[in-house]
Amino acid sequence: MATSLDEEFKYFLSNISCLAVLRLPYNERCMMIKRVKNCRDILGYFNYFEMMYCFFNVHEKFIEICVMLIFLIIAYYYLLLMSIVVDISFMPVLKILSVKMHLSEFVAGATLFAFGASCPDFVANLLPIREDSAIIAGTFGDSVVNVLLCGGLICYMKPFKMDWFVVVLELLFLWLAVELLRYLMFYNQCMSYTDSSILLSVYLLYLIVIIIDLKLLRWTINKLQREILELKRQSSSVERENQLAIRITALRELMRHQHMQIRSSSLRTSRRRTLENSLPQLKKEGLDYEANRTMLHNKNNPKNRLLWTDFLESLNPIDATEWRLAGRCQRFCILIQCPMRLLVTIFVPVVDYELYKHGWSKLLNCTQIVTNPFFLITAVHSKCNNSYTSWIADFNISYSKWSLCLTVPLAIATFCHARTDVPPHYHFLFIVLSASSSLVIIVICSSEIEVLIAIVGIVCHLSEHFLNITFGSMGSAVINLMASYAMTVQGYEKLAFTGVFAGPFFNTVVSMGVAFMYNEKTHKVGSAIWLNGEHGDNCYIFIFITIVTTLWWLSLFNFTPRRSAAVFSWTILALFILYAVAVEWDIVHEITNDERFEPR
């Protein structure tokens, strides 16, 4: 029979923090972690707390530190998996979609690139672990790190001439989003459905502006082309030649911004690319997609010629040329990546116009028609089901098994129809599998890293607010950093630089708007205090400094960034982290108002 003490204990377990559990003796932590509700919110596909104190049976500080090191190694492998997915699948998909949708580099960076880089944060803000966290401070911290770290990397790697109106537009919209979010939050001391709708409407306005800009660009190009034709019909004169030269120069400048092209960064048979072998060979001419597709095709060949050879070569995670040219340290790094590359290759189809046959491998792609949807549905369903056996999530296949009814006949039909030496015309449809699986893997990895960072911080007795704006922001910036690096190496620095500002803008208006709409705790008056957090005002001041100083050095350098601008950006980032550390250690006071309690 339950007593009042039992009822009080249940209420106690539902409100106690997981941080308090770590103050208990080691031999009591396993039992409490299984019963405290807050510990069940800090879960990924593995219950890391239960793994640590029940499976590893941590009973002293030294073993606890060793387990923390193991968790950091696991986090590194998650980062490695994300980088491989970005390199092999995400970037080629982004380029192909931009070309097929006839987008300019500016629009592609502001929409597709920004969405892909911000998708992990968008999903993370909806997780239970962030229901009571200072997500506004975290979002502002992410914005500071993204702009300064990723923008600085692009400027350091490859100085280029920016389009001033594009950069100014992105920075001003980001500034508007930050100020609007702060105003809405503090006006009513909470975030209502109306406030969320206002934030989402700002992104709609942003899309309208960039689409109108693209339409005006194409209208101007057509107008210039008509004027050039009219001038060519006129009799020759000095004034005619001058007017013709002016219009031709203007037309060439505008044509560069009309459509994005996949450029030839040397024809690759390998799916790996590095800074050393890509940057010096970069060519600005457009790629002949059809030539790459049909280069190995011969209609006299059998349909299944070299079927198994092609399959095994596609599965091989080690590039022979890269291995021969690599030193000992590089070979060690290649070996570390092998399991992750093999895993990605098995499940994620490659559609890359820069590869021979666009990355087509008949037998491998036919198996991926079956394995890819099965993997995606199982991964998402298991995460949503939130059921665990000990410290491992139950991988539920009750939904995914029905996908076999559709995918197996489809794979057999594709195998019977397709050839090994040329991709079928419907190979483009594999981009759906490639894009969806890439995003799911990136979201899974980022959410697991989020959980691991939270656990390491709790065990090391660091505050949640400090972790969010330092390690959390650095972890969130990793996907953007990898994507920016890959795009800059391949000659799409304008797209990457636009995405550096568009990503934080997307997080500020869309991710925040959706999170506030679905999190009912933010609708209560007074929620603005914990949404802003201890470091919220610090992050606001630094994002303000970041936007203003970026506009300043861009205008100073005539919108041609230099390496000194990268060093300047990284210096501000170092100051941001240094200030956060000083606040955490109580060396300085945070930039915020102390709470006042009126005497009774």
DAWOFEN-V625503 format. One record per residue. N is the residue number from 1. OMEGA is omega in degrees with one decimal (* if undefined). D_FIRST is the distance of its C-alpha to the first C-alpha in Angstrom with 2 decimals. Layout:
n:N omega:OMEGA d_first:D_FIRST
n:N omega:OMEGA d_first:D_FIRST
This chain:
n:1 omega:-177.4 d_first:0.00
n:2 omega:177.8 d_first:3.82
n:3 omega:178.0 d_first:6.43
n:4 omega:178.4 d_first:10.03
n:5 omega:177.1 d_first:11.22
n:6 omega:178.9 d_first:9.47
n:7 omega:179.1 d_first:11.04
n:8 omega:179.6 d_first:14.18
n:9 omega:176.3 d_first:14.35
n:10 omega:177.8 d_first:14.36
n:11 omega:178.6 d_first:17.10
n:12 omega:-178.8 d_first:18.82
n:13 omega:-178.7 d_first:19.03
n:14 omega:-176.8 d_first:20.50
n:15 omega:-177.7 d_first:23.17
n:16 omega:178.4 d_first:24.16
n:17 omega:177.3 d_first:27.53
n:18 omega:177.7 d_first:28.29
n:19 omega:-180.0 d_first:31.01
n:20 omega:179.5 d_first:28.54
n:21 omega:-177.1 d_first:27.05
n:22 omega:174.2 d_first:30.56
n:23 omega:179.5 d_first:30.52
n:24 omega:173.2 d_first:27.96
n:25 omega:-175.3 d_first:29.32
n:26 omega:-175.7 d_first:30.39
n:27 omega:179.3 d_first:28.01
n:28 omega:-173.2 d_first:24.93
n:29 omega:-177.9 d_first:26.38
n:30 omega:-179.3 d_first:25.74
n:31 omega:-177.2 d_first:21.95
n:32 omega:-179.4 d_first:22.00
n:33 omega:178.5 d_first:24.61
n:34 omega:-173.1 d_first:22.51
n:35 omega:-178.1 d_first:19.69
n:36 omega:-175.7 d_first:21.86
n:37 omega:-177.0 d_first:22.96
n:38 omega:178.7 d_first:26.43
n:39 omega:178.8 d_first:27.27
n:40 omega:175.7 d_first:26.70
n:41 omega:-177.8 d_first:29.34
n:42 omega:-175.8 d_first:31.92
n:43 omega:168.2 d_first:32.49
n:44 omega:171.8 d_first:35.57
n:45 omega:176.7 d_first:36.09
n:46 omega:173.5 d_first:34.67
n:47 omega:-170.8 d_first:31.64
n:48 omega:177.8 d_first:33.87
n:49 omega:179.2 d_first:31.27
n:50 omega:175.8 d_first:29.38
n:51 omega:-174.3 d_first:32.83
n:52 omega:-170.8 d_first:33.80
n:53 omega:178.3 d_first:30.89
n:54 omega:-177.8 d_first:29.46
n:55 omega:178.0 d_first:32.54
n:56 omega:177.2 d_first:35.22
n:57 omega:179.6 d_first:32.87
n:58 omega:-178.5 d_first:34.52
n:59 omega:175.9 d_first:34.32
n:60 omega:-173.3 d_first:37.35
n:61 omega:-177.3 d_first:39.38
n:62 omega:179.2 d_first:42.30
n:63 omega:177.9 d_first:40.30
n:64 omega:178.0 d_first:38.60
n:65 omega:178.3 d_first:42.12
n:66 omega:178.1 d_first:43.26
n:67 omega:176.0 d_first:40.43
n:68 omega:177.4 d_first:41.43
n:69 omega:176.5 d_first:44.97
n:70 omega:178.3 d_first:43.79
n:71 omega:177.9 d_first:42.05
n:72 omega:176.0 d_first:45.32
n:73 omega:176.6 d_first:47.24
n:74 omega:178.1 d_first:44.92
n:75 omega:177.3 d_first:45.54
n:76 omega:179.2 d_first:49.27
n:77 omega:173.6 d_first:49.11
n:78 omega:176.8 d_first:47.43
n:79 omega:179.5 d_first:50.33
n:80 omega:178.2 d_first:52.78
n:81 omega:177.5 d_first:51.39
n:82 omega:-178.6 d_first:51.71
n:83 omega:179.3 d_first:55.29
n:84 omega:178.7 d_first:56.26
n:85 omega:178.1 d_first:54.86
n:86 omega:-176.3 d_first:56.72
n:87 omega:-173.0 d_first:59.92
n:88 omega:-168.6 d_first:59.94
n:89 omega:-169.9 d_first:58.44
n:90 omega:-177.4 d_first:57.54
n:91 omega:175.8 d_first:60.96
n:92 omega:178.3 d_first:63.05
n:93 omega:179.9 d_first:60.86
n:94 omega:-179.1 d_first:61.26
n:95 omega:-178.1 d_first:65.04
n:96 omega:177.9 d_first:65.42
n:97 omega:179.2 d_first:63.38
n:98 omega:180.0 d_first:65.46
n:99 omega:-178.0 d_first:68.66
n:100 omega:-179.8 d_first:67.61
n:101 omega:177.8 d_first:66.50
n:102 omega:179.4 d_first:69.77
n:103 omega:171.0 d_first:68.06
n:104 omega:178.7 d_first:69.81
n:105 omega:179.6 d_first:68.45
n:106 omega:-177.8 d_first:67.39
n:107 omega:178.3 d_first:65.40
n:108 omega:178.3 d_first:63.92
n:109 omega:-177.1 d_first:62.76
n:110 omega:-176.4 d_first:61.41
n:111 omega:-174.1 d_first:59.40
n:112 omega:-178.5 d_first:58.75
n:113 omega:-179.1 d_first:58.82
n:114 omega:179.6 d_first:56.70
n:115 omega:-179.6 d_first:54.08
n:116 omega:-179.1 d_first:53.89
n:117 omega:-176.2 d_first:53.61
n:118 omega:-176.1 d_first:51.03
n:119 omega:177.5 d_first:48.84
n:120 omega:178.4 d_first:46.46
n:121 omega:178.9 d_first:45.85
n:122 omega:180.0 d_first:45.46
n:123 omega:-177.6 d_first:42.62
n:124 omega:-179.9 d_first:41.07
n:125 omega:178.5 d_first:40.80
n:126 omega:-178.0 d_first:38.54
n:127 omega:179.4 d_first:36.09
n:128 omega:-177.2 d_first:32.63
n:129 omega:-178.5 d_first:33.88
n:130 omega:-179.1 d_first:36.35
n:131 omega:-176.3 d_first:34.26
n:132 omega:-175.3 d_first:34.20
n:133 omega:-179.7 d_first:37.30
n:134 omega:-173.2 d_first:40.75
n:135 omega:177.6 d_first:42.37
n:136 omega:175.6 d_first:45.43
n:137 omega:178.5 d_first:46.29
n:138 omega:179.2 d_first:45.70
n:139 omega:177.3 d_first:47.98
n:140 omega:176.7 d_first:50.71
n:141 omega:175.7 d_first:50.42
n:142 omega:-179.5 d_first:50.76
n:143 omega:178.9 d_first:53.82
n:144 omega:-177.3 d_first:55.46
n:145 omega:-179.4 d_first:54.97
n:146 omega:-176.5 d_first:56.07
n:147 omega:-175.2 d_first:59.23
n:148 omega:-176.8 d_first:60.31
n:149 omega:-176.5 d_first:59.40
n:150 omega:176.8 d_first:60.21
n:151 omega:177.0 d_first:63.08
n:152 omega:178.7 d_first:64.52
n:153 omega:179.8 d_first:64.35
n:154 omega:179.9 d_first:66.32
n:155 omega:-178.8 d_first:68.93
n:156 omega:-175.9 d_first:69.31
n:157 omega:-169.5 d_first:69.68
n:158 omega:173.8 d_first:72.09
n:159 omega:-177.0 d_first:73.91
n:160 omega:178.7 d_first:74.84
n:161 omega:180.0 d_first:76.06
n:162 omega:171.1 d_first:73.28
n:163 omega:-170.2 d_first:73.60
n:164 omega:-176.7 d_first:73.29
n:165 omega:179.1 d_first:72.11
n:166 omega:-177.2 d_first:69.23
n:167 omega:179.5 d_first:67.92
n:168 omega:178.0 d_first:68.38
n:169 omega:-179.0 d_first:66.59
n:170 omega:-178.4 d_first:63.57
n:171 omega:-179.8 d_first:63.38
n:172 omega:176.9 d_first:63.77
n:173 omega:176.7 d_first:61.06
n:174 omega:178.0 d_first:58.71
n:175 omega:177.6 d_first:59.62
n:176 omega:-178.4 d_first:59.03
n:177 omega:-179.7 d_first:55.57
n:178 omega:-178.3 d_first:54.53
n:179 omega:179.8 d_first:55.86
n:180 omega:179.4 d_first:54.42
n:181 omega:178.0 d_first:50.92
n:182 omega:-179.0 d_first:51.08
n:183 omega:-178.6 d_first:52.41
n:184 omega:-177.2 d_first:49.79
n:185 omega:-174.3 d_first:46.95
n:186 omega:-178.4 d_first:48.12
n:187 omega:179.2 d_first:49.55
n:188 omega:-178.3 d_first:46.23
n:189 omega:176.2 d_first:44.05
n:190 omega:178.9 d_first:42.26
n:191 omega:-177.4 d_first:43.21
n:192 omega:175.2 d_first:43.17
n:193 omega:179.0 d_first:44.06
n:194 omega:178.5 d_first:47.58
n:195 omega:178.4 d_first:47.89
n:196 omega:179.2 d_first:46.80
n:197 omega:178.3 d_first:49.36
n:198 omega:178.6 d_first:52.07
n:199 omega:-179.5 d_first:51.43
n:200 omega:179.4 d_first:51.63
n:201 omega:176.7 d_first:54.80
n:202 omega:177.9 d_first:56.46
n:203 omega:175.5 d_first:56.15
n:204 omega:176.3 d_first:57.67
n:205 omega:178.8 d_first:60.53
n:206 omega:178.4 d_first:60.95
n:207 omega:178.7 d_first:61.31
n:208 omega:-178.7 d_first:63.83
n:209 omega:-176.5 d_first:65.88
n:210 omega:176.5 d_first:66.14
n:211 omega:176.3 d_first:66.94
n:212 omega:178.2 d_first:69.65
n:213 omega:179.2 d_first:70.97
n:214 omega:178.1 d_first:71.25
n:215 omega:178.3 d_first:72.98
n:216 omega:177.6 d_first:75.43
n:217 omega:-178.8 d_first:76.15
n:218 omega:176.4 d_first:77.10
n:219 omega:178.7 d_first:79.10
n:220 omega:178.2 d_first:81.04
n:221 omega:178.4 d_first:81.74
n:222 omega:179.1 d_first:83.14
n:223 omega:178.8 d_first:85.22
n:224 omega:178.9 d_first:86.67
n:225 omega:177.1 d_first:87.50
n:226 omega:179.8 d_first:89.41
n:227 omega:178.6 d_first:91.28
n:228 omega:177.8 d_first:92.23
n:229 omega:178.4 d_first:93.63
n:230 omega:179.2 d_first:95.65
n:231 omega:179.9 d_first:97.04
n:232 omega:179.0 d_first:98.06
n:233 omega:-178.8 d_first:100.14
n:234 omega:178.0 d_first:102.08
n:235 omega:-175.2 d_first:105.26
n:236 omega:175.9 d_first:105.02
n:237 omega:-179.1 d_first:105.21
n:238 omega:-179.7 d_first:103.90
n:239 omega:179.0 d_first:101.56
n:240 omega:-178.9 d_first:100.22
n:241 omega:178.4 d_first:99.51
n:242 omega:179.2 d_first:97.72
n:243 omega:179.8 d_first:95.55
n:244 omega:179.9 d_first:94.84
n:245 omega:179.9 d_first:93.83
n:246 omega:-177.4 d_first:91.50
n:247 omega:178.4 d_first:89.73
n:248 omega:177.5 d_first:89.50
n:249 omega:178.8 d_first:87.94
n:250 omega:-179.9 d_first:85.42
n:251 omega:179.1 d_first:84.65
n:252 omega:179.5 d_first:84.03
n:253 omega:-179.0 d_first:81.69
n:254 omega:-179.0 d_first:79.68
n:255 omega:179.2 d_first:79.65
n:256 omega:-176.4 d_first:77.68
n:257 omega:-172.3 d_first:74.77
n:258 omega:-177.2 d_first:74.90
n:259 omega:173.4 d_first:73.13
n:260 omega:176.6 d_first:71.24
n:261 omega:171.1 d_first:72.81
n:262 omega:-174.4 d_first:71.42
n:263 omega:-179.6 d_first:73.85
n:264 omega:176.5 d_first:75.18
n:265 omega:-173.9 d_first:73.83
n:266 omega:-176.1 d_first:75.75
n:267 omega:-172.9 d_first:75.03
n:268 omega:168.3 d_first:72.10
n:269 omega:178.2 d_first:71.23
n:270 omega:176.9 d_first:68.34
n:271 omega:-179.6 d_first:65.05
n:272 omega:177.0 d_first:64.87
n:273 omega:-179.9 d_first:66.71
n:274 omega:-179.9 d_first:67.16
n:275 omega:-175.3 d_first:68.85
n:276 omega:-174.6 d_first:71.72
n:277 omega:-177.4 d_first:72.76
n:278 omega:-171.2 d_first:71.95
n:279 omega:-178.8 d_first:73.23
n:280 omega:-174.6 d_first:76.87
n:281 omega:-174.1 d_first:77.32
n:282 omega:177.3 d_first:75.97
n:283 omega:-173.9 d_first:78.23
n:284 omega:-177.4 d_first:78.06
n:285 omega:179.1 d_first:79.45
n:286 omega:-176.8 d_first:77.27
n:287 omega:175.2 d_first:76.08
n:288 omega:-174.8 d_first:77.59
n:289 omega:-175.4 d_first:74.45
n:290 omega:178.0 d_first:76.35
n:291 omega:176.7 d_first:78.36
n:292 omega:-177.0 d_first:75.22
n:293 omega:-171.4 d_first:73.79
n:294 omega:-172.8 d_first:76.85
n:295 omega:-176.7 d_first:78.32
n:296 omega:-174.4 d_first:77.58
n:297 omega:172.6 d_first:78.07
n:298 omega:-174.4 d_first:80.80
n:299 omega:178.6 d_first:80.87
n:300 omega:178.6 d_first:82.59
n:301 omega:172.1 d_first:79.59
n:302 omega:-177.1 d_first:77.17
n:303 omega:-176.6 d_first:73.92
n:304 omega:179.8 d_first:71.87
n:305 omega:179.4 d_first:74.29
n:306 omega:-176.8 d_first:72.59
n:307 omega:-176.7 d_first:69.18
n:308 omega:177.1 d_first:67.45
n:309 omega:178.3 d_first:69.41
n:310 omega:-180.0 d_first:68.34
n:311 omega:-178.5 d_first:64.70
n:312 omega:176.8 d_first:64.67
n:313 omega:179.2 d_first:66.52
n:314 omega:-179.7 d_first:63.99
n:315 omega:-176.6 d_first:61.09
n:316 omega:-177.2 d_first:62.85
n:317 omega:-177.4 d_first:61.07
n:318 omega:175.9 d_first:64.07
n:319 omega:-173.6 d_first:67.23
n:320 omega:-179.3 d_first:70.22
n:321 omega:179.2 d_first:72.45
n:322 omega:-179.8 d_first:69.79
n:323 omega:-179.3 d_first:69.04
n:324 omega:-176.9 d_first:72.75
n:325 omega:-174.1 d_first:73.29
n:326 omega:172.0 d_first:70.15
n:327 omega:-176.8 d_first:70.14
n:328 omega:-179.5 d_first:67.67
n:329 omega:179.5 d_first:65.15
n:330 omega:177.8 d_first:65.43
n:331 omega:176.5 d_first:64.98
n:332 omega:177.7 d_first:61.86
n:333 omega:178.3 d_first:60.49
n:334 omega:-179.9 d_first:61.48
n:335 omega:177.8 d_first:59.62
n:336 omega:-177.3 d_first:56.45
n:337 omega:-172.3 d_first:56.65
n:338 omega:-179.2 d_first:57.35
n:339 omega:-179.6 d_first:53.80
n:340 omega:179.8 d_first:52.96
n:341 omega:178.7 d_first:56.30
n:342 omega:178.8 d_first:55.87
n:343 omega:179.7 d_first:52.41
n:344 omega:-178.1 d_first:53.78
n:345 omega:-177.8 d_first:56.89
n:346 omega:-170.9 d_first:54.98
n:347 omega:-171.7 d_first:52.81
n:348 omega:177.1 d_first:54.73
n:349 omega:178.9 d_first:58.09
n:350 omega:171.0 d_first:60.97
n:351 omega:-173.6 d_first:63.28
n:352 omega:-177.2 d_first:65.76
n:353 omega:179.0 d_first:69.28
n:354 omega:-179.3 d_first:70.53
n:355 omega:170.4 d_first:69.97
n:356 omega:-178.2 d_first:72.26
n:357 omega:179.5 d_first:71.08
n:358 omega:179.4 d_first:68.59
n:359 omega:-176.8 d_first:66.20
n:360 omega:171.1 d_first:66.25
n:361 omega:-166.6 d_first:65.36
n:362 omega:-175.3 d_first:65.39
n:363 omega:179.7 d_first:63.10
n:364 omega:-179.3 d_first:60.64
n:365 omega:177.5 d_first:60.45
n:366 omega:176.5 d_first:59.98
n:367 omega:-179.8 d_first:56.99
n:368 omega:174.4 d_first:55.59
n:369 omega:179.5 d_first:55.68
n:370 omega:-171.3 d_first:52.92
n:371 omega:-174.6 d_first:51.02
n:372 omega:177.4 d_first:51.04
n:373 omega:178.8 d_first:49.16
n:374 omega:178.9 d_first:46.75
n:375 omega:-177.1 d_first:46.04
n:376 omega:-177.3 d_first:45.73
n:377 omega:179.0 d_first:43.35
n:378 omega:-178.0 d_first:41.14
n:379 omega:-177.7 d_first:41.06
n:380 omega:-178.5 d_first:40.27
n:381 omega:-179.6 d_first:37.71
n:382 omega:178.9 d_first:35.84
n:383 omega:-179.5 d_first:35.76
n:384 omega:-177.9 d_first:34.50
n:385 omega:174.3 d_first:31.89
n:386 omega:178.0 d_first:30.23
n:387 omega:-174.1 d_first:28.68
n:388 omega:168.0 d_first:28.83
n:389 omega:-170.8 d_first:28.85
n:390 omega:-176.4 d_first:28.37
n:391 omega:-178.5 d_first:30.83
n:392 omega:178.4 d_first:33.15
n:393 omega:175.3 d_first:33.03
n:394 omega:-179.9 d_first:33.00
n:395 omega:-173.0 d_first:36.50
n:396 omega:-179.9 d_first:36.07
n:397 omega:-177.1 d_first:39.26
n:398 omega:176.2 d_first:38.11
n:399 omega:-173.3 d_first:40.47
n:400 omega:-178.9 d_first:43.12
n:401 omega:179.7 d_first:44.00
n:402 omega:176.9 d_first:45.46
n:403 omega:-179.9 d_first:47.90
n:404 omega:179.5 d_first:49.72
n:405 omega:179.7 d_first:50.94
n:406 omega:-171.1 d_first:53.05
n:407 omega:-178.9 d_first:53.82
n:408 omega:175.4 d_first:55.03
n:409 omega:179.4 d_first:57.78
n:410 omega:178.3 d_first:58.70
n:411 omega:178.8 d_first:59.07
n:412 omega:178.9 d_first:61.23
n:413 omega:178.5 d_first:63.42
n:414 omega:179.8 d_first:63.86
n:415 omega:-179.4 d_first:64.81
n:416 omega:-174.3 d_first:67.38
n:417 omega:-169.2 d_first:68.92
n:418 omega:176.5 d_first:68.91
n:419 omega:177.9 d_first:71.31
n:420 omega:-172.1 d_first:70.80
n:421 omega:178.0 d_first:73.68
n:422 omega:178.3 d_first:72.80
n:423 omega:176.4 d_first:69.57
n:424 omega:-178.4 d_first:69.30
n:425 omega:178.4 d_first:69.79
n:426 omega:177.6 d_first:66.12
n:427 omega:179.4 d_first:65.13
n:428 omega:-178.4 d_first:64.48
n:429 omega:177.1 d_first:61.41
n:430 omega:179.3 d_first:59.76
n:431 omega:177.0 d_first:59.46
n:432 omega:177.6 d_first:56.44
n:433 omega:-178.0 d_first:54.60
n:434 omega:-178.1 d_first:55.93
n:435 omega:-177.1 d_first:54.94
n:436 omega:-180.0 d_first:51.43
n:437 omega:177.5 d_first:50.60
n:438 omega:-179.3 d_first:52.12
n:439 omega:179.6 d_first:50.01
n:440 omega:179.5 d_first:46.78
n:441 omega:179.5 d_first:47.54
n:442 omega:179.3 d_first:48.48
n:443 omega:179.0 d_first:45.30
n:444 omega:-178.3 d_first:43.13
n:445 omega:-178.4 d_first:44.99
n:446 omega:178.9 d_first:44.88
n:447 omega:176.4 d_first:41.13
n:448 omega:177.1 d_first:40.52
n:449 omega:177.8 d_first:42.86
n:450 omega:-179.9 d_first:41.00
n:451 omega:-179.0 d_first:37.72
n:452 omega:178.2 d_first:39.51
n:453 omega:178.7 d_first:41.23
n:454 omega:-178.8 d_first:37.98
n:455 omega:178.7 d_first:36.44
n:456 omega:178.7 d_first:39.61
n:457 omega:179.7 d_first:39.72
n:458 omega:-179.3 d_first:36.14
n:459 omega:179.7 d_first:36.74
n:460 omega:177.0 d_first:40.11
n:461 omega:173.2 d_first:38.59
n:462 omega:-177.9 d_first:40.83
n:463 omega:179.7 d_first:39.91
n:464 omega:-178.6 d_first:39.02
n:465 omega:178.8 d_first:41.95
n:466 omega:179.4 d_first:44.42
n:467 omega:-177.5 d_first:43.31
n:468 omega:-172.9 d_first:43.64
n:469 omega:178.2 d_first:47.24
n:470 omega:-178.4 d_first:48.50
n:471 omega:178.3 d_first:47.02
n:472 omega:179.4 d_first:45.43
n:473 omega:177.3 d_first:48.75
n:474 omega:177.7 d_first:50.69
n:475 omega:178.5 d_first:48.47
n:476 omega:-177.5 d_first:48.89
n:477 omega:-174.2 d_first:52.65
n:478 omega:-178.4 d_first:53.00
n:479 omega:177.6 d_first:53.31
n:480 omega:179.6 d_first:55.83
n:481 omega:179.9 d_first:57.67
n:482 omega:-179.7 d_first:58.02
n:483 omega:179.3 d_first:59.12
n:484 omega:178.1 d_first:61.57
n:485 omega:-178.0 d_first:63.04
n:486 omega:-179.3 d_first:63.52
n:487 omega:-179.4 d_first:65.07
n:488 omega:178.0 d_first:67.38
n:489 omega:-176.6 d_first:68.63
n:490 omega:174.0 d_first:69.54
n:491 omega:-179.8 d_first:71.41
n:492 omega:-176.3 d_first:68.92
n:493 omega:178.4 d_first:68.60
n:494 omega:177.3 d_first:68.93
n:495 omega:-178.3 d_first:66.02
n:496 omega:-177.6 d_first:63.87
n:497 omega:175.1 d_first:64.88
n:498 omega:179.6 d_first:64.09
n:499 omega:178.6 d_first:60.65
n:500 omega:179.3 d_first:59.97
n:501 omega:-178.0 d_first:59.99
n:502 omega:178.6 d_first:58.76
n:503 omega:175.4 d_first:55.55
n:504 omega:177.0 d_first:54.31
n:505 omega:177.8 d_first:55.43
n:506 omega:179.1 d_first:53.38
n:507 omega:-175.2 d_first:50.29
n:508 omega:-175.8 d_first:50.85
n:509 omega:-175.5 d_first:51.25
n:510 omega:-178.8 d_first:49.71
n:511 omega:178.3 d_first:46.83
n:512 omega:-178.7 d_first:45.85
n:513 omega:179.8 d_first:46.41
n:514 omega:179.9 d_first:44.20
n:515 omega:179.2 d_first:41.45
n:516 omega:-178.3 d_first:41.42
n:517 omega:-175.1 d_first:41.47
n:518 omega:179.1 d_first:38.30
n:519 omega:-175.5 d_first:36.33
n:520 omega:179.3 d_first:35.01
n:521 omega:-179.4 d_first:34.14
n:522 omega:-179.0 d_first:37.90
n:523 omega:-178.2 d_first:38.45
n:524 omega:178.9 d_first:36.82
n:525 omega:-177.4 d_first:39.32
n:526 omega:-179.8 d_first:39.40
n:527 omega:179.9 d_first:38.63
n:528 omega:-177.7 d_first:42.26
n:529 omega:-178.1 d_first:41.48
n:530 omega:173.5 d_first:39.12
n:531 omega:179.0 d_first:41.12
n:532 omega:176.3 d_first:44.21
n:533 omega:-178.6 d_first:42.56
n:534 omega:-175.2 d_first:44.24
n:535 omega:-176.5 d_first:47.07
n:536 omega:179.6 d_first:47.62
n:537 omega:175.6 d_first:50.72
n:538 omega:-178.3 d_first:52.08
n:539 omega:178.6 d_first:51.88
n:540 omega:178.7 d_first:53.46
n:541 omega:-176.9 d_first:56.37
n:542 omega:176.1 d_first:56.93
n:543 omega:174.5 d_first:56.88
n:544 omega:177.7 d_first:59.38
n:545 omega:-178.5 d_first:61.53
n:546 omega:-178.5 d_first:61.26
n:547 omega:-177.2 d_first:62.48
n:548 omega:-178.7 d_first:65.30
n:549 omega:176.6 d_first:66.57
n:550 omega:174.9 d_first:66.49
n:551 omega:-178.2 d_first:68.62
n:552 omega:-177.0 d_first:70.86
n:553 omega:175.2 d_first:71.64
n:554 omega:178.6 d_first:72.02
n:555 omega:179.9 d_first:74.67
n:556 omega:-179.2 d_first:76.25
n:557 omega:179.6 d_first:76.67
n:558 omega:177.0 d_first:77.78
n:559 omega:172.5 d_first:74.61
n:560 omega:-174.5 d_first:75.55
n:561 omega:178.2 d_first:72.81
n:562 omega:180.0 d_first:73.83
n:563 omega:176.8 d_first:72.11
n:564 omega:176.6 d_first:72.34
n:565 omega:177.0 d_first:70.06
n:566 omega:178.6 d_first:67.48
n:567 omega:177.9 d_first:67.71
n:568 omega:179.8 d_first:67.40
n:569 omega:-179.3 d_first:64.23
n:570 omega:176.8 d_first:62.65
n:571 omega:177.0 d_first:63.57
n:572 omega:177.8 d_first:61.65
n:573 omega:178.2 d_first:58.66
n:574 omega:177.2 d_first:58.88
n:575 omega:178.2 d_first:58.96
n:576 omega:-179.7 d_first:55.87
n:577 omega:179.3 d_first:53.90
n:578 omega:179.4 d_first:55.41
n:579 omega:178.4 d_first:54.39
n:580 omega:177.7 d_first:50.79
n:581 omega:179.7 d_first:50.68
n:582 omega:176.9 d_first:52.22
n:583 omega:-179.3 d_first:49.61
n:584 omega:-179.7 d_first:46.77
n:585 omega:178.4 d_first:48.25
n:586 omega:175.5 d_first:48.89
n:587 omega:177.1 d_first:52.64
n:588 omega:178.2 d_first:53.37
n:589 omega:177.8 d_first:51.58
n:590 omega:-179.8 d_first:50.50
n:591 omega:-179.7 d_first:52.50
n:592 omega:177.7 d_first:50.07
n:593 omega:175.2 d_first:49.53
n:594 omega:178.0 d_first:47.18
n:595 omega:179.8 d_first:44.46
n:596 omega:178.6 d_first:45.42
n:597 omega:-179.1 d_first:43.23
n:598 omega:178.4 d_first:45.04
n:599 omega:179.4 d_first:44.76
n:600 omega:* d_first:43.26
